[in-house]
Amino acid sequence: MRKGFLYLVAVIDWHTRKVLAWRISNTLEAGFCVEALNEAIHRFGPPGIMNTDQGSQFTSFAWTDRLHRAGVRISMDGKGRFLDNIFVERLWRPLKYECVYLQAWETGSEARAGVGKWVE
């Protein structure tokens, strides 16, 4: 987008590398991340372990409480370690170069539709 920023979260299965759920938000609050987590758990069941970085969304009570209630173990490696999210990071690069950087979306709705088409 030419003006402002959007934030994307994706829940990915480590074995298949499949995107189980994703959301876009114009804020960095934890709510949109928890929505994606809830969708992934609802559609595919709870994972044994959830690995994330130490971003504020993933250390928030809303996120960690949802995982605890689902009986999911939480894995967060050391601060600033890029390997924490290696599979998500591998998703971001082609998404950016094959989709996001080629577009000039004006609205968040356009971005959501474009990213959704690419993810599918």
N, C-alpha and C positions, 0 to 999 in steps of 0.2 A: 504494500500500500504506500502511496505517496505521502500520506499524512498519518502519523501515529504508528503504533505497534500492536501486533497481535501475538498471543502466546499459545503454543500448541503443546499438548500432552498426549502421549500415546502409551497404551498398555500393550506390551508385546510378549508373546510366548517365546521363551528362550529356545526351545527345541525346534519349533517350526519357523520361527521369525515372523509369524503371522501377527498383524495388528489386530488385537482383540477389541479394542475400543479407543476412541480418541475424541478430543474436544479442543475447541479454540475459544480463547477469551481475550478481552481487552484489558483485563487486570491480572495481577499475579496472586490473587487470593486463592486459597486451596479449594474452593467450591467446585470449580470446573474439573479439577483433577479427581476429586472424590466422585463426581458424576461419572467420569470415564471408568474409574475403578468399580463403581457399583454396576455399571453396564457389563463390564467384563466378567465380574463375579456372577451376575444374574444369568448371562448367556452361556458361560463356560465353566462355572463353578470356581471356588476359591483355589488359588495356587498354594503349593506347599510353602514357597518362599517368595517374597516380593523384594526385588533388588532395586534400589533407587540411589540417587545422589543425596546430598544433604541439603537440598534446596528447602526453603521455608515451607513450601507446600507439602513436602514429603516428611517434614519433621513436625508438622502441625498436629494438634490434637485430633482434628477431624479425620485426617488421613490415617494416623496411627491407630486411633480408636476403631475405625472401620476394619482395619486389618486384624486387630486383636479380636474383635467380635466375630470375625470370620474364621478365626483360628489359624491365621497366616503368620509365619515367622517373618521378621523384618530383617533385611540385610542392607546395611549401609557401610561401605568401605570408608577409608580415610578421607578427610577433607581435601577437595581439589583433585582427587584421583579420577582421571578420564576413563579408566576401565570400569568404573561403577556402572556406567550406562553404555557400554560399548555397542550393544545391539541397537539401542535407540539412536546413538550417535551415527551408526551406519545407515539408519533410516533417514536421518535429517539431510545428509549430503545429497543423495539423489532427489529427494523431495524438493530441496531448494533449487538444484540445477535443472531438473526436468520439469518443474511446475512453477514454483514461486517466482524465481527470477525472470521467467519468461512472460509473466503477467503484469498488468497494471491495474489491479483491482482497486475499485473506488470505495467499496464498503466491506465490512466484516462478513456480510452475508455472501457476497461474491467470493471472498476468500474461502469461506467455509464450503461452498459448493465446489470450487475448484480443487481444494485439497481433498474433499470427499471423493470426487471423481478419480483423482490420482491414486488415492489409497485403495479404492475398489479395484 
